[in-house]
Amino acid sequence: MKWIKRLGQKQKGKERVSIFWKIFAIFVAFIAVVLSLLWVFQIGLLNTFYRSIKISDIENALKDISDHIDSDDLGSVLRSVANDKQICVTICAPDGSILYAIDVLPNCVIHEMSSYRLARAYELTKQNGGTLVERTMFNERKNQFFLGEEDDPNQIESLVYAKAAPLQNGGEVLVLLNTSISPVVSTVQTLKVQLLWITVIMVVLAVIMALLLAKNLSSPIVHINQSAKVLAQGKYDVEFKAGGYREIAELADTLNYAARELSKVEALQRELIANISHDLRTPLTMITGYAEVMRDIPNENTPENVQIIIDEAKRLTTLVNDVLDISKLQSGTLPFNGEILNLTAQIREILTRYTKLTEYTIVFHGQEDVYVYGDALKLSQVVYNLINNALTYIGEDKTVTIKQILTAREDGRQRVRIEVTDTGEGIEQSKLNDIWDRYYKVDKNHKRAAVGTGLGLNIVKTILDMHPGASYGVKSQVGHGSTFWFELNADHVAHMPCIEDNSGEA
Ligand code: ADP
């Protein structure tokens, strides 16, 4: 079934367009849109735009003049309309007598009009509700006006706008404006040739640029993809080269980091398998050997030999438990069961289990009962692992000291710190960070370290990371011993007035 799925994924991948062609297509499409817009606006809609601008000019001019008909600066308004917008102006009385006239167009319609026609225009405007719009065509070649829509490049459209403007003295005047809309056919022709050249040049440039850009953008991704495929084959020494872009450089850095971590984990895992098989074999050989001796040789069925078998079986159990614990913790199958618990009581309870180890001394200093929020089972595993390590690497004095210290936080609440100290061989400063890694053992040849799996401290770290506000660490000096510690937020503290000295030996 798996291979069908993978095949499906591969086929899906094949259907997808490569990043190179995608970037190329987007760039070319963008240029095509820009050119199309240029063609539509410059060629297709040029006449429409030009005409609507002219119409809005004359409409605005008519309004301006009507608004200023009584004002002193009417003259300057008329001049600006005429000169800036190329509009002819005539203002006449209802009887057709001209009051103002500015002529700026060669074939102005309104300046040809007699007083009689002007008076007539006033009447028509009044009949039409106060405004009138007339449209005529002037044929430059034939030098004559006519009405209609003849499609001739030589014809100029002439627009006449008329408005009856009331005066303050109760009278009225007629404002007549005339503008001409020249044909844009020849302009369009020129633009067409220009745009054709622009289009050809742009298309060639766009294709070249799109190819360059697409190659430039996609090549680092293609390289990273190739390296990722090598990584997927398990070759962790592959190097992800960073391209010229920040995001790709960051991706390459992340993948390089991931590759390094993977290779570390793989090396550690290989080592673990070697260690575990060695660690499993040793107790198994001992168990089988002693059991056979006890079976075959009379008088060898002694309690000492049985104890050796029991001890070796225990070693096996610890090993298997560690491996199981870490895989459960990492896979999240062991959920965090938080509750308020008496940490001090829990440590004391754990210490009672070590009373049989008469050759060691475990001292506990704890003045008060400290309650914390945590997972009881998991916290006791943390304490166990730290004590077991301290016993494994115990010093000449054969003593492990556990201290419970209360510290005040900035917000007034308290924190509890548990320190587990031994006076053994200590750990080199350079190794202090690594010991928390999974499968890490400082000295694999050390006869006592050979017992461990290199998982104990990783279990401690994983559990404490689950606890809100927890911190942990180690202080160590080679030849003088180590102090492993962890801190949690104290929920509350119960003082024990009747117990004078709380320190004692386990
Ligand atoms: P192990 O099961 O091997 O003890 P741990 O994860 O508990 O694995 O410890 C990792 C390594 O850290 C150990 O192999 C040991 O070298 C070092 N270490 C841990 N605790 C101590 C200690 N109290 N004193 C010296 N070295 C220690």
Residues whose N, C-alpha, C, O or C-beta is under 5 A from the ligand:
A	BS01	ADP	N389 A390 Y393 G426 I427 I435 Y440 K441 V442 D443 A449 G452 T453 G454 L455 G456 L457 N458 S482
